[in-house]
Amino acid sequence: MACSRSLPGPVPTDGQNGPDIILSRIAKKLCPYNWELKNQQKMATIYKWHRQASKNTKLNPVVVCKMNTRDPLVILELKHFLDLIR
């Protein structure tokens, strides 16, 4: 068994420190990820990049972005990510 499509565990209220999805000890072994959820309009640029990666292809779009002095990040659709870790 691995991560399911519906993420396990409760979701804390706004302003609470720690992960946005609290996993049980067993869930952490099955799905070793710390979840930080964001829903903000100022991420529009990321969605433009994603749309660009989606154009004229049947392949799954992936965006790799990097800020100076920071490690690169990979952005892909949640459904595809969950399929990868199942």
C-alpha positions in Angstrom: 0.0 0.0 0.0 1.2 3.5 -0.8 -0.1 7.0 -0.8 -3.8 7.1 -1.9 -5.5 9.6 -4.1 -7.2 11.1 -1.0 -4.5 12.3 1.3 -4.6 10.7 4.8 -4.8 12.6 8.0 -6.4 15.7 9.4 -5.7 19.2 8.1 -4.8 21.9 10.7 -6.5 25.2 11.0 -5.0 28.4 9.5 -1.9 29.7 11.3 -0.9 26.5 12.9 2.8 25.5 12.6 3.8 22.3 11.0 2.7 20.3 8.0 -0.7 21.0 6.4 -1.6 17.3 6.3 -0.8 15.5 9.5 0.2 11.9 8.8 0.1 9.0 11.3 3.3 7.1 12.0 2.2 4.3 9.6 1.2 6.9 6.9 4.6 8.5 7.2 6.3 5.2 6.4 3.9 4.6 3.4 4.0 8.2 2.1 7.2 10.0 3.4 6.3 13.5 2.3 5.7 16.7 4.3 2.7 18.4 2.7 2.5 22.2 2.5 -0.6 23.4 0.7 -0.9 26.8 -1.0 -3.8 28.5 -2.7 -2.8 32.0 -3.8 -3.4 34.1 -6.8 0.3 35.3 -6.9 1.3 31.9 -8.3 -0.1 32.8 -11.7 3.4 32.7 -13.3 3.8 29.0 -12.3 0.6 28.2 -14.0 1.7 30.1 -17.1 4.9 28.0 -17.2 2.8 24.8 -16.7 0.5 25.8 -19.6 3.5 26.3 -21.7 4.8 22.8 -20.8 1.4 21.4 -21.7 1.1 22.9 -25.2 1.4 20.7 -28.3 2.1 17.5 -26.5 0.4 14.4 -25.1 3.1 14.0 -22.5 2.6 14.9 -18.8 3.8 18.5 -18.3 6.6 19.1 -15.8 8.1 22.5 -14.8 11.5 22.8 -13.3 12.1 26.2 -11.8 15.0 27.7 -9.9 15.8 30.9 -8.0 19.3 32.1 -7.5 21.1 30.4 -4.6 18.2 27.9 -4.2 17.7 24.3 -5.2 15.5 23.7 -8.3 11.9 22.7 -7.7 9.8 20.4 -9.8 6.1 21.2 -10.4 3.6 18.7 -11.8 -0.1 18.0 -11.6 -1.1 16.5 -8.2 -2.9 13.6 -10.0 0.2 12.7 -11.9 2.3 13.0 -8.7 0.0 10.7 -6.8 0.1 8.2 -9.6 3.9 8.2 -9.4 4.1 7.5 -5.7 1.4 4.8 -5.6 
